[in-house]
């Protein structure tokens, strides 16, 4: 009997949907269905009633769910106990993070911790802030790195500020806005060009719309759910966009875009970046150690 199949069976009962769980894991729906079918074959019972359109767990499925949870708990405890005899912990830490925390801030902390704890595996899922928080709530991730709490209550989480970010308007290196040879322009000049930004659920979009109300005047024509794709779109067209300064500097150094300075708007948007976890949830010693290692590292950097 496959332990991961058991884990996914337990999650499936919580989700009550093959398609929703498959999307969040992520695996294909057919793979998930095969896993449940294999469990049923091993046990010689039917766990999920597939004869109805509505998701239904059978009575024997409800009975097995109780034992499945006990098996998973016993297995995880055994792995934790056995690790003591190896003098090392063996564990996977899952982090769901938006682009800037996940690709530009957290990797250095992950690499340092991994070097000191070689039997730890990290799995980093790059999603927008909303999806990262949802993964945390659904227990599909142990931690999240975000650029905004979106509509979630900040007080429902423990958080560490891991950085600060500013936004810059960007355009192509040969854009008409730069024909004067000067990248300092009026905000009104931007209104003559199409604007592309991130999808709903993006921390960048959420923060920009909250802190820069004049965004409504922009000629918004495109939504793209990937920062690299936005850079590509801008670099090869007359589109303009808004971008994290951290990414914009790298893209400008690569000759892909130019950053614009806006008269009367020395700072477009400034936002903190957070590393978060569920409040008051008991974590393994290793995950607690990782959390504290980041907090302590940032404290030392502040001195």
Residue pairs with C-beta under 8 A, 6 or more apart in sequence:
1 39
1 42
2 35
2 38
2 39
3 71
3 72
3 75
4 35
5 35
5 36
5 38
5 39
6 39
6 68
6 71
6 72
7 72
8 21
8 25
8 32
8 35
8 36
9 35
9 36
9 39
9 47
9 65
9 68
10 65
10 68
10 69
10 72
11 21
11 25
12 18
12 21
12 32
12 36
12 48
13 57
13 61
13 65
15 21
15 24
16 55
17 55
18 29
18 32
18 33
18 55
19 29
21 32
22 28
22 29
22 31
22 32
24 135
24 138
24 140
25 32
25 140
36 47
36 48
39 47
40 46
40 47
40 48
43 64
45 58
45 60
45 61
45 64
46 58
46 60
46 61
47 57
47 58
47 60
47 61
47 64
48 55
48 56
48 57
48 58
48 61
49 56
49 57
49 58
57 65
79 90
80 89
80 284
83 89
83 90
83 91
83 119
86 119
88 117
88 118
88 119
89 117
89 119
89 120
89 284
89 285
89 286
90 119
90 120
91 119
91 120
91 121
91 284
91 286
91 287
92 120
92 121
92 122
92 123
93 120
93 121
93 122
93 123
93 142
93 143
93 286
93 287
93 290
94 122
94 123
94 125
94 140
94 141
94 142
94 143
95 102
95 106
95 110
95 122
95 123
95 124
95 125
95 141
95 142
95 143
95 144
95 145
96 102
96 124
96 125
96 127
96 131
96 132
96 135
96 136
96 140
96 141
96 143
96 144
96 145
97 103
97 106
97 124
97 125
97 126
97 127
97 132
97 144
97 145
97 146
98 126
98 127
98 128
98 129
98 132
98 145
98 146
98 147
98 202
98 203
98 204
99 126
99 227
99 244
99 247
100 147
100 163
100 165
100 244
100 246
100 247
100 273
101 145
101 146
101 147
101 162
101 163
101 273
101 274
101 275
102 124
102 125
102 126
102 145
103 126
104 246
104 247
105 145
105 162
105 163
105 273
106 124
106 145
106 162
106 275
107 124
109 162
109 293
109 294
109 297
110 122
110 124
112 293
112 297
113 120
113 290
113 293
114 120
114 122
117 286
120 286
120 290
125 132
125 135
125 141
127 135
128 198
128 199
128 201
128 202
128 203
128 225
129 146
129 147
129 148
129 149
129 150
129 201
129 202
129 203
129 206
130 150
130 200
130 201
130 202
130 203
131 201
132 141
132 144
132 145
132 146
133 144
133 146
133 149
133 150
133 152
133 276
135 141
135 144
136 142
136 143
136 144
136 157
136 276
136 277
136 278
137 278
142 277
142 283
142 287
143 275
143 276
143 277
143 287
143 290
143 291
144 275
144 276
144 277
145 162
145 273
145 274
145 275
145 276
146 203
146 273
146 274
146 276
147 165
147 203
147 204
147 207
147 244
147 271
147 273
147 274
148 203
148 204
148 206
148 207
148 271
149 157
149 274
150 201
150 203
150 206
155 279
156 278
156 279
157 276
157 277
157 278
157 279
158 276
158 277
158 278
158 279
159 274
159 275
159 276
159 277
160 274
160 275
160 276
160 291
160 294
160 295
160 298
161 272
161 273
161 274
161 298
162 273
162 274
162 275
162 294
162 298
163 272
163 273
164 270
164 271
164 272
164 273
165 244
165 245
165 246
165 270
165 271
165 272
165 273
166 244
166 245
166 267
166 268
166 269
166 270
166 271
167 204
167 207
167 208
167 212
167 242
167 243
167 244
167 245
167 268
167 269
167 270
167 271
168 242
168 243
168 244
168 245
168 248
168 259
168 260
168 268
169 190
169 240
169 241
169 242
169 243
169 259
169 260
169 262
169 268
170 231
170 234
170 240
170 241
170 242
170 243
170 248
170 251
170 252
170 257
170 258
170 259
170 260
171 177
171 178
171 193
171 234
171 238
171 239
171 240
171 241
171 257
171 258
171 260
172 234
172 235
172 236
172 237
172 238
172 239
172 257
172 258
173 235
173 255
173 256
173 257
173 258
175 193
175 238
175 240
175 258
176 193
176 238
177 183
177 185
177 189
177 190
177 193
177 240
177 260
178 258
183 258
183 259
183 260
183 261
184 260
184 261
184 262
184 263
185 260
185 261
185 262
185 263
186 262
186 263
187 214
187 262
187 263
187 264
187 265
190 218
190 240
190 260
190 262
191 217
191 218
191 219
192 219
193 219
193 238
193 239
193 240
194 219
194 220
194 221
194 222
194 237
194 238
194 239
194 240
195 218
195 219
195 220
195 221
195 222
195 239
195 240
195 241
196 220
196 221
196 222
196 223
196 224
196 230
196 233
196 234
196 239
196 240
196 241
197 204
197 205
197 208
197 220
197 222
197 223
197 224
197 230
197 241
197 242
198 204
198 205
198 223
198 224
198 225
198 227
198 230
199 205
199 223
199 224
199 225
200 223
202 225
203 271
204 227
204 242
204 244
207 269
207 271
208 215
208 242
208 268
208 269
209 215
211 268
211 269
211 270
211 271
212 268
212 269
221 239
222 233
222 239
224 230
224 233
227 243
227 244
227 247
230 241
230 243
231 243
231 247
231 251
231 256
231 257
232 256
233 239
233 241
234 240
234 241
234 257
235 251
235 256
235 257
240 260
242 268
242 269
243 251
243 257
245 259
248 257
248 259
249 259
251 257
252 258
252 259
262 268
275 294
277 283
277 291
283 291
